[in-house]
C-alpha cells in the first residue's frame, strides 16, 4: 500500500507541497490522494459509470473480501500486536473516544439551541463517530509503519462496537440486531489474525496465501474510497439546502475544532505504546464517518443533518487534517 501511494501520487502532488514544512507536506501528500480518489468516485457516479445498482455488490466485495485481506496482511507477523497491551487497550480507546465525542456533541448541540431531538441526537453521533477506515488507513500506511496499521485495525473494533450499542441507543433505536452486525467479516478477520499472529502463524501459512492476501488488501482502500465518493454524490442536493447551515457550522466546530484537543491530550498522557499514540492523533483529526448517514436513516435520526455533517467536515478536513496531525505529533513528542 505504501508503494502504491508513493509511486502513483507523490510525483503529482509534490508541486503542491514543495514549499511547505516537511511534516505538513508529508501529511498533505498522504491526505490528498484520498480526496482525489473520492472525487473520481463522484465523477463516476455523475457519468453513470458506477450506478447505484452496482453499489451493493461492490460494497459486499469490499467488506467481505478486500478489507479482511488487508487486515490479515497488516496483522500477520506484526510485532507490535504481540504485546498484550496493544491488543486490549486500543479497542477500549476506540469505544471510549466515540463515547466522549458523542457526549460532548450532545451537550454542544443542546447549548447551540437545537430543539428537535432527532437533530440533537444526529449531531451527537456525527461528532462522536469519526472516519476510522478509508482516510486513516492510507494516512497511517504512508506516514508510519505496518505495526501502527495493525494497531489501528484493533482500535477500530471498539469503534464498531460503539455503532451497535451507544450510537443506536442515542438515536433511540433498538440495538438487538447490532450484535450480529458487529460480528462482521472485518471484525472476525481481526480476531482470527490476532490469534494466528500470537501463535506464530506467519511461519505456518503458505507464502502464496500471504501474497494473495496482500494483493487483495491493496485493492481495499481505493475501492472503498471510490464507493464513498459515489454515494456522497447521491446526497449533494441535501447538502446544498440553506436550512442546514447551522448544523454544518456546529458539526465542523465539534468534529474538527474541539474534539481533536481531547484526542491530543489523551495521546500525550495515556500510558500506551507509540503505535497507539499515533493512531489516537490521526483519528482525532478525522471528519465525520460515512456510516453515520446509514445509522441516522435506519435508527430514527435526521439523515439530512448527517449528510451535511459528513460532506462539510470531509471537505474542511482537507485543510485541518495536516495541521492537526503535524501539531499533534509535536505536542505528544513523536
HUBELBEL-V919524 format. One record per pair of residues at least 24 apart in sequence whose C-alpha atoms are under 7 Angstrom apart, sorted by sequence separation. I is the first residue (numbers start at 1). GAP is how many residues later the second one is. D is the distance in Angstrom with one decimal. If there is no record, write none. Layout:
BEGIN
<<I GAP D> <I GAP D>>
END
This chain:
BEGIN
<<9 24 6.6> <132 24 6.6> <260 24 4.6> <102 25 5.9> <259 25 6.9> <260 25 5.8> <288 25 6.2> <101 26 5.7> <102 26 4.0> <287 26 5.0> <288 26 7.0> <101 27 3.8> <287 27 5.2> <100 28 6.9> <99 29 6.5> <256 29 6.5> <98 30 4.6> <157 30 6.5> <287 30 6.1> <98 31 5.5> <256 31 6.7> <255 32 6.3> <255 33 6.9> <286 35 6.8> <154 36 6.8> <285 36 5.2> <285 39 5.8> <285 40 6.6> <125 42 6.1> <282 43 6.1> <281 44 6.3> <281 47 6.0> <121 49 6.0> <122 49 6.9> <121 50 5.6> <247 58 6.6> <251 58 5.6> <248 60 5.9> <252 60 6.9> <90 61 6.9> <94 61 5.3> <98 61 6.7> <244 61 7.0> <248 61 5.6> <252 61 5.4> <93 62 6.9> <94 62 6.1> <91 63 6.1> <95 63 4.4> <90 64 6.2> <91 64 4.3> <94 64 4.6> <95 64 5.0> <98 64 6.9> <248 64 6.3> <264 64 6.0> <268 64 4.7> <86 65 6.6> <90 65 4.2> <91 65 6.4> <94 65 4.8> <267 65 6.6> <91 66 5.5> <92 66 5.9> <95 66 6.9> <238 66 6.1> <80 67 5.5> <87 67 6.7> <91 67 4.0> <95 67 5.6> <79 68 6.8> <239 68 6.5> <78 69 5.6> <239 69 4.9> <81 70 6.8> <74 72 5.9> <235 72 6.7> <74 75 6.5> <75 75 5.0> <74 76 5.2> <71 82 6.9> <134 87 5.9> <134 90 6.6> <134 91 6.1> <34 101 6.5> <30 108 6.9> <31 108 6.5> <30 109 5.3> <30 112 6.1> <82 116 6.0> <68 117 6.4> <72 117 6.5> <76 117 6.3> <68 118 4.9> <71 118 6.7> <75 118 6.1> <67 119 6.3> <71 119 6.5> <75 119 6.6> <77 120 5.8> <64 121 5.5> <68 121 5.4> <72 121 5.6> <76 121 5.2> <63 122 7.0> <75 122 6.9> <63 123 6.8> <127 124 6.4> <151 124 6.6> <77 125 5.7> <151 125 6.4> <76 126 6.0> <173 126 4.8> <127 127 6.0> <148 127 4.7> <152 127 5.9> <172 127 6.7> <173 127 6.5> <123 128 6.6> <127 128 5.1> <147 128 7.0> <171 128 6.0> <172 128 6.5> <171 129 6.0> <171 130 5.7> <168 131 6.4> <73 137 6.9> <2 139 5.8> <1 140 6.8> <2 140 5.4> <73 140 6.0> <72 141 7.0> <73 141 5.5> <70 143 6.7> <69 144 4.8> <70 144 6.5> <69 145 6.7> <70 146 7.0> <136 146 6.6> <69 147 6.0> <70 147 3.7> <136 147 6.8> <69 148 4.8> <70 148 6.8> <105 149 6.7> <66 150 5.5> <67 150 6.2> <70 150 6.8> <66 151 5.2> <132 151 6.6> <66 153 6.5> <67 153 5.4> <66 154 4.8> <131 155 5.6> <130 156 5.8> <131 156 5.8> <130 157 5.7> <131 157 5.5> <62 158 5.9> <101 158 6.6> <130 158 4.5> <131 158 3.9> <129 159 6.2> <130 159 4.6> <131 159 6.8> <129 160 5.8> <62 161 7.0> <127 161 6.5> <62 162 6.6> <126 162 5.5> <126 166 6.2> <125 167 7.0> <122 174 6.5> <122 179 5.5> <121 180 6.8> <122 180 6.0> <126 180 6.5> <119 182 6.9> <118 183 5.0> <119 183 5.7> <122 183 6.8> <126 183 6.7> <118 184 5.6> <122 184 6.3> <37 185 7.0> <41 185 4.2> <45 185 5.2> <40 186 6.7> <41 186 6.2> <44 186 6.9> <90 186 6.7> <119 186 6.7> <38 187 5.4> <42 187 4.8> <37 188 6.3> <38 188 5.2> <41 188 4.4> <42 188 4.5> <45 188 6.8> <37 189 5.9> <41 189 4.6> <38 190 6.6> <39 190 6.0> <42 190 7.0> <34 191 6.9> <38 191 4.3> <42 191 5.2> <1 217 5.6> <31 287 6.9> <28 294 5.8> <27 295 5.3> <24 298 5.7> <24 299 6.9> <24 302 6.0> <23 303 6.1>>
END
